[in-house]
Amino acid sequence: MPEEHSSNIESPSANTTTPGGAQAPDPQKNAFDIGVVISQAQQVLTDPRTFYGNMQKSGGYSQPLIFVLVMAVVSGVLFGLLSIVGLTDAGPAGLGAIIGLPIAMAIGSFIVSAVLYVIWALMGSPHGYETAYRCLAYSTAILPVVTVISTIAYLGTIVRVIWMTWLMIVASRVVHERSEKSARMVFGILGALMLLSGIGSEYGQRKLQEALKDQAAVFEDRARAIEKGAQSLENIGLNEDGELDPEKLGRAMGDFARAFEEAAKGASEAQDNAESK
C-alpha cells in the first residue's frame, strides 16, 4: 500500500514566502484598518526608529498607499477648516484640498520614491523600489502636523523639511543599513537645498499675493473714481429749470477731472509700492 504524504504537504495559503525568500503579501493584512493607520502614524511621530526597524520591506503597495491617502485626506480637511476661519490665504477655496491633496500625494509619492530609490541605490542599499516607497509613504504621518504649523509664515516649510530629512536619515540607517555618517551627509545636503528652495518659493508666493492685493486696490480706486465722476456728470451743469448753467458746468467738470487725477495718483502710488516689494 503506497505511503500517504498529504499530511506533509503545505497548502498554498500557508506559504508566506516567495522562492527568493521575500515575504509574500498577506491578503488579510491588506485590509483597511483605521486603528492600525492611527497607531502607525503615532509611532512614526514619536518613535521613528522603532517603527522603521519593525517595518516590512515588502508586501505590496496597498497598505502604504492607503496610509498616504489617509494622511492626505486628514491634512486636506485641516487645511480647508483653517482656510474657512481665515488662517490661510486660500479662503473658502481651501476646501478643494480635501480632494486635490490626496490625488497629488498619491501621484507624488511614487515619483519622489523613485528619486529616493536612486539615492539609496547609489549609497549601496540592497533594497528595491518598494522598500523606498514604504519608507516615504509612512513618513507622510507628519503632514497633518505640518499643515497646522504652516499657518505661521515660513515655520511650516522649515519644520517640514527638517522633520522629513530626519526621517529619511533614520530610514537610511535602520531600513537600508547605511552608516549614520553617510546618511547625515547625503540627506543633510539635500535637506539644506530643499530648505533654501522651499523658503525662496514661499517668499516669492507671498510677494506675489501682496502684489495681487495691491493691484486689486488700484482697480477699486479707479472704479470709485469713475463712479464719482459719473455722479458729477449726472447734473453736469443744469440748473433747477433744466437750463445750462456755465458756472455749475465748470464745477462739475472740475470735480470730474479731480476724481480721475486722484485715481491716477493712487494707482501710481500702489504700483510703486508693489514694485518696491
BAFI-3210 file (N, C-alpha, C; in Angstrom, 3 decimals, decimal comma, padded with zeros to 6 digits):
// residues 277
n [1|2|3|4|5|6|7|8|9|10|11|12|13|14|15|16|17|18|19|20|21|22|23|24|25|26|27|28|29|30|31|32|33|34|35|36|37|38|39|40|41|42|43|44|45|46|47|48|49|50|51|52|53|54|55|56|57|58|59|60|61|62|63|64|65|66|67|68|69|70|71|72|73|74|75|76|77|78|79|80|81|82|83|84|85|86|87|88|89|90|91|92|93|94|95|96|97|98|99|100|101|102|103|104|105|106|107|108|109|110|111|112|113|114|115|116|117|118|119|120|121|122|123|124|125|126|127|128|129|130|131|132|133|134|135|136|137|138|139|140|141|142|143|144|145|146|147|148|149|150|151|152|153|154|155|156|157|158|159|160|161|162|163|164|165|166|167|168|169|170|171|172|173|174|175|176|177|178|179|180|181|182|183|184|185|186|187|188|189|190|191|192|193|194|195|196|197|198|199|200|201|202|203|204|205|206|207|208|209|210|211|212|213|214|215|216|217|218|219|220|221|222|223|224|225|226|227|228|229|230|231|232|233|234|235|236|237|238|239|240|241|242|243|244|245|246|247|248|249|250|251|252|253|254|255|256|257|258|259|260|261|262|263|264|265|266|267|268|269|270|271|272|273|274|275|276|277]
n.u [000,854|000,651|002,553|001,104|001,378|000,076|-000,286|002,057|002,290|002,441|-000,184|-001,103|-002,009|-000,758|001,832|004,070|006,239|008,221|009,936|012,390|012,786|011,617|008,999|005,726|002,763|000,119|-003,232|-005,079|-003,758|-003,802|-006,190|-008,157|-007,670|-008,474|-007,648|-005,140|-003,768|-003,781|-002,300|000,160|000,853|001,150|003,377|005,354|005,591|006,423|008,319|010,272|012,507|011,998|009,667|010,499|012,347|010,781|009,270|007,838|009,643|008,624|005,603|003,604|001,879|-000,460|-001,092|000,849|000,101|-002,581|-002,150|-000,834|-002,944|-004,860|-003,508|-003,254|-005,932|-006,758|-005,028|-005,921|-008,549|-007,997|-006,610|-008,640|-010,482|-008,912|-008,597|-011,188|-011,632|-009,902|-007,131|-005,373|-004,276|-005,933|-008,700|-012,235|-011,785|-009,882|-011,044|-010,968|-008,687|-009,278|-009,954|-008,062|-005,490|-005,124|-005,066|-002,823|-000,836|-000,902|000,010|002,430|003,867|004,814|006,547|008,480|009,465|010,822|013,009|014,215|014,790|016,827|018,777|019,281|020,162|022,541|023,888|024,426|022,461|020,768|018,120|014,947|012,736|010,180|010,651|011,773|009,542|007,822|009,236|009,068|006,264|005,200|006,380|004,772|003,175|003,687|002,360|-000,321|000,364|002,272|000,652|-000,963|001,000|001,892|000,380|001,746|003,966|006,584|007,442|006,175|007,332|010,016|009,879|008,730|010,697|013,013|012,069|011,262|013,722|015,123|013,650|014,229|016,939|016,876|015,516|017,404|019,444|018,245|016,517|017,776|020,301|022,557|025,452|025,416|026,841|027,162|024,485|023,607|025,205|024,483|021,614|021,524|022,717|020,922|018,610|019,266|019,387|016,737|015,470|016,349|015,276|012,542|011,924|012,571|010,702|008,287|008,584|008,536|005,945|004,375|005,016|003,967|001,248|000,849|001,342|-000,775|-002,909|-002,388|-002,781|-005,482|-006,452|-005,812|-007,558|-009,967|-009,788|-009,845|-012,365|-013,970|-013,334|-014,362|-017,025|-017,518|-017,016|-019,033|-021,268|-020,922|-021,372|-024,018|-025,530|-024,527|-024,414|-026,809|-029,384|-031,999|-034,199|-033,627|-031,972|-028,886|-026,166|-023,426|-021,545|-022,116|-021,621|-018,863|-017,938|-018,757|-017,265|-014,750|-014,790|-015,022|-012,570|-010,751|-011,381|-010,491|-007,820|-007,040|-007,499|-005,620|-003,270|-003,409|-003,319|-000,783|000,845|000,223|001,194|003,926|004,497|004,013|006,020|008,294|008,248]
n.v [-001,198|002,197|004,814|007,507|010,927|013,294|014,692|015,988|017,939|021,401|023,716|026,015|028,453|028,642|029,185|031,675|032,840|033,797|032,129|033,445|034,113|036,385|038,021|037,112|038,831|039,215|038,657|039,234|041,087|043,293|044,511|047,381|049,221|051,556|051,946|050,729|052,361|054,821|054,084|053,475|055,996|057,471|056,184|056,713|059,446|059,657|057,655|056,983|055,356|052,819|052,230|052,137|050,143|047,901|047,828|046,221|045,291|044,582|043,411|044,457|047,351|048,384|048,852|050,916|052,914|053,389|054,463|056,868|058,161|058,467|060,180|062,357|063,082|063,790|065,962|067,614|068,186|069,567|071,773|072,921|073,681|075,476|077,399|078,362|079,710|081,747|081,487|080,849|081,862|080,970|081,026|080,214|078,557|076,813|074,479|072,787|071,335|069,012|067,160|067,562|067,331|064,558|063,287|064,510|063,729|060,945|060,494|061,938|060,586|058,217|059,223|060,711|058,635|057,165|058,805|058,702|055,991|055,793|057,367|055,895|053,527|054,375|054,845|052,338|050,599|047,466|047,127|047,290|049,242|049,143|049,060|051,589|053,099|052,455|053,508|056,270|056,623|056,137|058,188|060,333|060,752|063,041|065,065|066,110|067,481|069,331|070,794|072,288|073,796|075,296|077,569|079,598|081,887|080,686|078,918|076,432|075,389|075,166|073,339|071,113|070,354|069,856|067,884|065,826|065,297|064,252|061,892|060,465|060,064|058,385|056,189|055,462|054,524|052,512|050,906|050,639|050,120|051,765|053,730|055,971|058,325|058,657|058,792|061,104|062,974|062,821|063,199|065,442|067,426|067,411|068,136|070,732|072,074|071,742|073,176|075,830|076,192|075,822|077,929|080,112|079,785|080,062|082,695|084,077|083,441|084,670|087,367|087,668|087,374|089,656|091,617|091,149|091,840|094,579|095,387|094,855|096,790|099,041|098,800|099,080|101,727|103,050|102,343|103,607|106,242|106,545|106,136|108,349|110,386|109,930|110,502|113,232|114,041|113,595|115,759|117,767|120,489|121,660|123,842|124,419|124,754|123,182|124,284|125,132|125,874|127,757|128,186|126,116|124,004|124,232|123,671|120,976|119,736|120,241|118,745|116,217|115,970|116,175|113,864|111,807|112,489|112,021|109,285|108,362|109,160|107,640|105,076|105,096|105,320|102,926|101,116|101,731|100,966|098,221|097,438|098,076|096,184]
n.w [000,000|-000,954|000,595|002,412|001,811|002,188|004,551|004,974|003,113|002,389|002,353|-000,251|000,792|003,192|002,722|003,124|002,021|-000,769|-003,552|-003,572|-000,973|000,042|001,869|001,183|000,000|002,288|002,106|004,131|005,673|004,108|004,383|005,118|008,058|010,246|012,822|012,900|011,116|012,490|014,735|013,531|012,503|014,873|015,977|014,073|014,437|017,100|017,709|015,516|014,887|016,017|014,620|011,861|012,157|012,599|010,342|007,528|004,661|002,271|000,611|-000,875|-002,297|-001,364|001,417|002,314|000,441|001,081|003,592|002,904|001,546|003,599|005,392|003,702|003,232|005,828|006,237|004,168|005,019|007,407|006,344|004,817|006,827|008,308|006,354|006,029|008,435|008,097|008,461|006,504|003,210|001,280|001,546|001,205|-000,960|-000,162|000,652|-001,453|-001,205|000,092|-001,793|-003,819|-002,596|-001,721|-004,261|-005,456|-003,627|-003,826|-006,439|-006,393|-004,399|-005,547|-007,449|-005,978|-004,453|-006,361|-006,824|-004,294|-004,217|-006,142|-004,885|-002,512|-003,695|-004,885|-002,577|-001,825|-000,930|-000,661|-001,132|-002,886|-005,040|-003,864|-001,111|-000,768|-001,410|000,699|002,874|002,353|002,172|004,762|006,105|005,641|007,759|009,113|007,842|008,654|011,021|010,113|008,408|010,126|011,461|009,372|009,205|010,302|009,024|007,016|009,027|008,788|006,435|007,218|009,403|008,113|006,170|007,748|009,511|007,738|006,547|008,712|009,196|006,854|007,219|009,440|008,299|006,399|008,007|009,642|008,032|005,478|006,276|006,166|006,987|009,784|009,468|006,642|005,904|007,212|005,930|003,169|003,134|004,678|003,096|000,925|002,313|003,157|000,692|-000,144|001,865|001,436|-001,119|-000,579|001,235|-000,365|-002,418|-000,984|-000,116|-002,567|-003,373|-001,411|-001,855|-004,383|-003,844|-002,268|-004,196|-005,942|-004,304|-004,035|-006,678|-006,892|-005,156|-006,638|-008,835|-007,481|-006,603|-009,058|-009,941|-008,033|-008,640|-011,227|-010,662|-009,021|-010,813|-012,652|-011,105|-010,838|-013,415|-013,738|-013,064|-014,851|-015,376|-015,336|-014,337|-011,859|-013,479|-015,590|-017,441|-019,076|-017,022|-016,920|-014,804|-013,007|-014,680|-015,040|-012,439|-012,222|-014,244|-013,245|-010,825|-011,917|-013,295|-011,173|-009,793|-011,485|-011,530|-008,876|-008,781|-010,638|-009,382|-007,036|-008,154|-009,281|-007,002|-005,709|-007,577|-007,498|-004,885|-005,052|-006,862|-005,410|-003,443]
ca.u [000,000|001,528|002,590|000,402|002,215|-000,747|-000,163|003,313|002,283|001,946|-001,192|-000,618|-002,336|000,131|003,154|004,150|007,465|008,422|011,151|013,580|012,885|010,898|007,683|004,659|001,653|-000,941|-004,472|-005,742|-003,040|-004,049|-007,491|-008,033|-007,986|-008,126|-006,920|-003,747|-003,198|-003,541|-001,193|001,388|001,171|001,641|004,731|006,265|005,791|007,035|009,428|010,504|013,497|011,319|008,732|011,216|013,011|009,790|008,514|008,080|010,281|007,847|004,244|002,639|001,793|-001,785|-001,045|001,468|-000,666|-003,740|-001,639|-000,622|-004,244|-005,495|-002,804|-003,556|-007,317|-006,761|-004,364|-006,811|-009,648|-007,439|-006,316|-009,916|-011,033|-008,067|-008,864|-012,504|-011,536|-009,021|-005,746|-004,558|-004,627|-006,747|-010,122|-013,107|-011,231|-009,029|-011,765|-010,595|-007,562|-009,796|-009,916|-006,836|-004,279|-004,933|-004,673|-001,441|000,049|-000,848|000,886|003,748|004,583|005,525|007,626|009,538|010,054|011,780|014,223|014,833|015,340|018,110|019,728|019,685|020,931|023,881|024,522|024,765|021,376|020,384|016,665|014,374|011,855|009,052|011,124|011,891|008,191|007,297|009,918|008,495|004,826|004,901|006,867|003,716|002,481|003,936|001,596|-001,333|001,025|002,875|-000,429|-001,356|002,127|002,089|-000,359|002,765|004,805|007,883|007,696|005,742|008,347|011,215|009,591|008,504|011,949|013,908|011,476|011,344|015,131|015,470|013,027|014,969|018,198|016,536|015,224|018,676|020,220|017,551|015,966|018,756|021,534|023,666|026,068|024,832|027,613|026,828|023,079|023,520|025,863|023,695|020,309|021,745|022,926|019,649|017,686|019,639|018,963|015,274|015,066|016,554|014,302|011,200|011,774|012,558|009,420|007,243|008,790|008,027|004,490|003,783|005,179|003,007|-000,064|000,799|001,232|-002,139|-003,776|-002,168|-003,436|-006,927|-006,733|-005,760|-008,811|-011,039|-009,664|-010,300|-013,819|-014,572|-013,152|-015,327|-018,359|-017,613|-017,127|-020,360|-022,216|-020,777|-021,913|-025,475|-026,037|-023,315|-024,440|-028,188|-029,957|-033,269|-035,156|-033,165|-031,206|-027,446|-025,585|-021,979|-020,805|-022,323|-020,940|-017,435|-017,678|-018,926|-016,118|-013,599|-014,911|-014,750|-011,133|-010,051|-011,611|-009,589|-006,454|-006,810|-007,421|-004,339|-002,228|-003,483|-002,866|000,669|001,452|000,065|002,109|005,285|004,630|004,083|007,323|009,330|008,240]
ca.v [000,000|003,377|005,681|008,772|012,096|014,502|015,437|016,739|018,937|022,708|024,313|027,266|029,604|028,707|029,609|033,131|033,339|033,547|031,353|034,241|034,324|037,588|037,743|037,292|039,618|038,521|039,360|039,720|042,256|044,421|045,086|048,704|049,290|052,913|051,872|050,427|053,565|055,798|053,582|053,645|057,424|057,869|055,674|057,462|060,766|059,605|056,698|056,540|054,289|051,551|051,960|051,693|048,878|046,823|047,943|045,225|045,876|044,182|043,012|045,147|048,806|048,830|049,409|052,253|053,870|053,751|055,342|058,170|058,763|058,872|061,362|063,464|063,498|064,500|067,248|068,422|068,661|070,592|072,968|073,534|074,330|076,635|078,405|078,949|080,646|082,850|081,289|080,695|082,826|080,308|081,320|079,042|077,673|075,832|073,208|071,946|070,482|067,725|066,269|067,754|066,879|063,096|062,930|064,959|062,922|059,582|060,519|062,420|059,623|057,271|059,943|061,001|057,350|056,790|059,586|058,133|054,669|056,031|057,852|054,781|052,587|054,941|054,711|050,933|049,825|046,311|047,035|047,772|050,409|049,008|049,465|053,052|053,652|052,295|054,480|057,592|056,647|056,253|059,485|061,339|060,932|064,400|066,043|066,857|068,394|070,407|071,619|073,240|074,695|076,149|078,826|080,588|082,101|080,051|077,890|075,152|074,919|074,788|072,115|070,011|069,916|069,297|066,644|064,819|064,937|063,384|060,579|059,765|059,637|057,217|055,082|055,050|053,779|051,345|050,046|050,367|049,727|052,626|054,324|057,230|059,434|058,852|059,205|062,507|063,808|062,851|063,834|066,777|068,322|067,507|068,890|072,150|072,592|071,799|074,250|077,095|076,245|075,976|079,275|081,028|079,634|080,659|084,151|084,553|083,297|085,704|088,645|087,683|087,618|091,067|092,409|090,988|092,651|095,982|095,615|094,895|098,108|100,003|098,703|099,630|103,191|103,500|102,175|104,676|107,497|106,570|106,315|109,727|111,223|109,743|111,243|114,657|114,279|113,455|117,140|118,357|121,938|122,084|124,472|123,831|124,808|122,304|125,045|125,041|126,877|127,683|128,068|124,757|123,109|124,304|122,930|119,544|119,262|120,261|117,578|115,018|115,927|115,887|112,461|110,983|112,795|111,303|107,856|108,120|109,287|106,465|103,910|105,205|105,011|101,494|100,422|101,918|100,129|096,814|097,199|098,152|094,931]
ca.w [000,000|-001,032|001,786|002,230|002,101|002,186|005,801|004,993|002,046|002,820|001,489|-000,832|001,629|004,352|002,285|003,267|001,429|-002,191|-003,755|-003,267|000,455|000,472|002,425|000,211|000,509|003,019|001,784|005,348|006,181|003,224|004,696|005,723|009,486|010,645|014,089|012,573|010,492|013,552|015,544|012,750|012,454|016,193|016,188|013,205|015,040|018,431|017,792|014,138|014,802|016,267|013,527|010,669|012,454|012,504|009,094|006,486|003,485|001,103|000,972|-001,719|-002,195|-000,917|002,776|002,360|-000,344|001,903|004,648|002,276|001,254|004,855|005,879|002,794|003,477|007,112|006,014|003,343|005,871|008,295|005,549|004,476|008,022|008,607|005,321|006,295|009,558|007,725|008,876|005,303|002,167|000,261|001,707|001,027|-001,995|000,502|000,792|-002,585|-000,822|000,559|-002,959|-004,586|-001,912|-001,836|-005,626|-005,647|-002,800|-004,366|-007,609|-006,000|-003,559|-006,410|-008,125|-005,004|-004,063|-007,406|-006,560|-003,092|-004,576|-006,813|-003,872|-001,650|-004,503|-005,001|-001,263|-001,635|-000,339|-001,472|-001,213|-004,120|-005,095|-002,931|000,217|-000,801|-001,364|002,060|003,744|002,107|002,428|006,191|006,598|005,465|009,037|009,613|007,063|009,407|011,966|009,335|007,869|011,171|011,717|008,199|009,346|010,672|007,843|006,890|010,029|008,251|005,494|007,976|010,160|007,174|005,554|008,768|010,019|006,688|006,408|009,837|008,972|005,806|007,831|010,261|007,384|005,801|008,999|010,191|006,983|004,421|006,952|005,785|008,164|010,250|008,909|005,228|005,823|007,608|004,926|001,932|003,318|005,222|001,959|000,211|003,156|003,114|-000,608|-000,134|002,773|000,728|-002,204|-000,015|001,783|-001,504|-003,101|-000,159|-000,146|-003,846|-003,389|-000,554|-002,542|-005,479|-003,258|-001,892|-005,430|-006,444|-003,447|-004,395|-007,954|-006,619|-004,578|-007,746|-009,584|-006,643|-006,657|-010,367|-010,001|-007,233|-009,370|-012,324|-010,073|-008,559|-011,988|-013,233|-010,273|-011,149|-014,740|-013,726|-013,071|-015,406|-015,485|-015,486|-013,151|-011,428|-014,593|-016,652|-018,412|-018,895|-016,132|-017,157|-013,546|-012,489|-015,617|-014,737|-011,203|-012,488|-014,999|-012,333|-009,943|-012,722|-013,574|-009,926|-009,440|-012,273|-011,112|-007,621|-009,088|-011,298|-008,372|-006,164|-008,908|-009,428|-005,709|-005,464|-008,476|-006,966|-003,689|-005,479|-007,464|-004,389|-002,682]
c.u [000,884|001,414|001,930|001,310|001,404|-000,581|001,086|003,365|001,693|000,918|-000,673|-000,884|-001,420|001,512|003,232|005,424|007,524|009,681|012,417|013,742|012,159|009,519|006,606|003,531|000,610|-002,242|-005,151|-005,074|-003,276|-005,397|-007,295|-008,488|-007,520|-007,356|-005,445|-003,063|-002,867|-002,356|000,139|001,811|001,742|003,077|005,747|006,589|006,604|008,258|009,753|011,518|012,858|010,374|009,460|011,960|012,075|009,029|008,877|008,644|009,563|006,461|003,186|002,565|000,487|-001,745|-000,370|000,709|-001,903|-003,312|-001,438|-001,951|-004,935|-004,834|-003,124|-004,976|-007,401|-006,137|-005,239|-007,972|-009,160|-007,175|-007,605|-010,518|-010,232|-008,301|-010,181|-012,430|-010,512|-007,573|-004,817|-005,017|-005,562|-008,219|-010,958|-012,588|-010,326|-009,702|-011,436|-009,443|-008,029|-009,764|-008,565|-005,599|-004,100|-004,494|-003,203|-000,462|000,184|000,106|002,314|004,551|005,369|006,704|008,792|010,230|011,070|013,104|014,956|015,461|016,706|019,161|020,218|020,489|022,371|024,642|024,862|023,680|021,002|018,881|016,124|013,451|010,724|009,449|011,255|010,515|007,621|007,940|009,311|007,034|004,521|005,443|005,815|002,870|002,655|003,037|000,537|-000,721|001,598|001,813|-000,859|-000,242|002,304|001,274|000,578|003,756|006,181|008,120|007,303|006,766|009,583|010,996|009,448|009,817|012,861|013,384|011,586|012,786|015,563|014,880|013,764|016,342|017,964|016,274|016,508|019,466|019,542|017,095|017,037|020,140|022,758|024,228|025,407|025,530|027,227|025,383|022,931|024,131|024,985|022,390|020,422|021,931|021,617|018,634|017,978|019,199|017,445|014,773|015,218|015,528|012,895|010,948|011,719|011,232|008,292|007,352|008,226|006,510|003,823|003,907|004,203|001,600|-000,222|000,636|-000,172|-003,128|-003,633|-002,858|-004,955|-007,317|-006,721|-007,064|-009,987|-011,000|-010,172|-011,820|-014,524|-014,469|-014,165|-016,735|-018,564|-017,773|-018,496|-021,419|-022,140|-021,429|-023,433|-026,149|-024,936|-023,361|-025,834|-028,678|-031,301|-034,311|-034,741|-032,373|-029,714|-026,939|-024,069|-021,167|-020,902|-021,619|-019,439|-017,087|-017,762|-017,728|-014,861|-013,614|-014,543|-013,245|-010,348|-010,201|-010,653|-008,137|-006,106|-006,674|-006,081|-003,190|-002,205|-002,982|-001,354|001,373|001,369|001,017|003,544|005,518|004,785|005,458|008,434|009,399|008,841]
c.v [001,240|004,263|007,009|009,921|013,362|015,333|016,281|017,829|020,239|023,201|025,618|028,457|029,744|029,196|031,130|033,706|032,973|032,723|032,125|034,533|035,536|037,209|038,065|038,105|038,748|039,273|039,933|040,991|043,486|045,070|046,409|048,667|050,661|052,927|051,600|051,655|054,610|055,378|053,755|055,110|057,900|057,400|056,382|058,822|060,705|058,702|056,140|055,411|052,918|051,208|051,418|050,385|047,691|046,826|046,825|045,907|045,506|043,764|043,732|046,632|049,282|049,482|050,778|053,301|054,326|054,712|056,750|058,881|059,245|060,138|062,582|063,977|064,293|065,887|068,181|068,994|069,769|071,887|073,690|074,291|075,581|077,762|079,113|079,991|081,752|082,702|080,961|081,733|082,237|080,677|080,061|078,064|076,603|074,493|072,255|071,015|069,111|066,702|066,348|067,184|065,367|062,666|063,291|064,093|061,506|059,513|060,893|061,421|058,628|057,947|060,200|059,717|056,873|057,531|059,015|056,771|054,828|056,477|056,705|053,739|053,074|054,854|053,258|050,080|048,655|046,229|047,747|048,966|050,322|049,430|050,974|053,684|053,567|053,291|055,869|057,655|056,850|057,543|060,577|061,496|062,344|065,429|066,793|067,867|069,596|071,335|072,679|074,262|075,691|077,434|079,958|080,691|081,470|078,924|076,510|074,559|074,418|073,464|070,924|069,474|069,247|067,954|065,525|064,367|063,980|061,978|059,788|059,304|058,388|056,007|054,565|054,153|052,466|050,373|049,652|050,036|050,482|053,270|055,652|058,427|059,704|059,316|060,677|063,416|063,951|063,614|065,200|067,797|068,514|068,329|070,376|072,788|072,733|072,935|075,611|077,270|076,503|077,374|080,301|080,982|080,282|082,177|084,737|084,494|084,389|087,087|088,780|087,976|089,075|091,954|092,327|091,807|094,135|096,313|095,684|096,249|099,188|099,996|099,271|101,154|103,735|103,407|103,277|106,016|107,626|106,803|107,764|110,684|111,123|110,496|112,743|114,994|114,161|114,832|118,043|119,869|122,471|122,720|123,825|123,820|123,909|123,019|124,964|126,209|126,780|127,486|126,651|123,732|123,071|123,512|121,419|118,979|119,239|119,069|116,294|114,861|115,582|114,417|111,553|111,236|112,055|109,806|107,509|108,193|108,081|105,219|103,908|104,843|103,527|100,686|100,522|101,034|098,664|096,492|097,222|096,904|093,793]
c.w [000,000|000,193|001,488|002,648|002,240|003,434|005,841|003,933|002,565|001,842|000,946|000,053|002,814|003,993|002,280|002,695|-000,032|-002,353|-003,431|-001,794|000,955|000,975|001,407|000,810|001,188|002,770|003,011|005,867|005,304|003,470|005,438|007,176|009,974|011,956|013,865|011,979|011,553|014,415|014,826|012,715|013,783|016,406|015,298|013,833|016,321|018,520|016,408|014,013|015,021|015,121|012,302|010,908|012,314|011,180|008,124|005,249|002,199|001,577|000,152|-001,413|-001,560|000,459|002,832|001,561|000,419|003,005|004,098|002,057|002,529|005,391|005,009|003,009|004,780|006,948|005,181|004,134|006,803|007,538|005,170|005,649|008,383|007,608|005,584|007,404|009,293|008,123|007,708|004,279|001,118|000,345|001,542|-000,024|-001,398|000,709|-000,350|-002,271|-000,344|-000,574|-003,663|-003,922|-001,965|-003,228|-005,869|-004,862|-003,335|-005,552|-007,208|-005,192|-004,404|-007,103|-007,172|-004,566|-005,090|-007,207|-005,353|-003,380|-005,230|-005,803|-003,008|-002,422|-004,666|-003,682|-000,949|-001,012|-001,246|-001,729|-002,451|-003,955|-004,070|-001,524|000,298|-000,699|000,045|003,027|003,584|002,539|003,906|006,798|006,445|006,723|009,574|008,936|007,873|010,376|011,228|008,761|008,872|011,408|010,571|008,236|009,787|009,521|008,000|007,894|009,505|007,300|006,217|008,705|009,218|006,614|006,577|009,265|008,987|006,476|007,507|009,651|007,898|006,308|008,675|009,376|006,732|006,749|009,377|009,107|005,974|004,969|006,432|007,054|008,515|009,607|007,463|005,064|006,162|006,537|003,685|002,132|003,994|004,112|001,193|001,002|003,133|001,793|-000,671|000,748|002,099|-000,382|-001,679|000,516|000,649|-002,244|-002,306|-000,145|-001,437|-003,923|-002,567|-001,202|-003,697|-004,965|-002,831|-003,116|-006,002|-005,617|-003,775|-005,716|-007,782|-006,033|-005,657|-008,524|-008,798|-006,669|-007,992|-010,485|-009,217|-007,955|-010,503|-011,795|-009,620|-009,736|-012,634|-012,436|-010,568|-012,484|-014,791|-013,764|-013,633|-015,569|-015,670|-014,198|-012,827|-012,532|-015,754|-017,705|-018,072|-018,065|-016,282|-015,865|-012,984|-013,377|-015,329|-013,486|-011,435|-013,233|-014,132|-011,388|-010,683|-012,973|-012,313|-009,530|-010,203|-011,898|-009,822|-007,869|-009,715|-010,300|-007,448|-006,865|-009,053|-008,127|-005,406|-006,325|-007,977|-005,737|-004,053|-006,059|-006,431|-003,539|-003,470]
res [m|p|e|e|h|s|s|n|i|e|s|p|s|a|n|t|t|t|p|g|g|a|q|a|p|d|p|q|k|n|a|f|d|i|g|v|v|i|s|q|a|q|q|v|l|t|d|p|r|t|f|y|g|n|m|q|k|s|g|g|y|s|q|p|l|i|f|v|l|v|m|a|v|v|s|g|v|l|f|g|l|l|s|i|v|g|l|t|d|a|g|p|a|g|l|g|a|i|i|g|l|p|i|a|m|a|i|g|s|f|i|v|s|a|v|l|y|v|i|w|a|l|m|g|s|p|h|g|y|e|t|a|y|r|c|l|a|y|s|t|a|i|l|p|v|v|t|v|i|s|t|i|a|y|l|g|t|i|v|r|v|i|w|m|t|w|l|m|i|v|a|s|r|v|v|h|e|r|s|e|k|s|a|r|m|v|f|g|i|l|g|a|l|m|l|l|s|g|i|g|s|e|y|g|q|r|k|l|q|e|a|l|k|d|q|a|a|v|f|e|d|r|a|r|a|i|e|k|g|a|q|s|l|e|n|i|g|l|n|e|d|g|e|l|d|p|e|k|l|g|r|a|m|g|d|f|a|r|a|f|e|e|a|a|k|g|a|s|e|a|q|d|n|a|e|s|k]
***
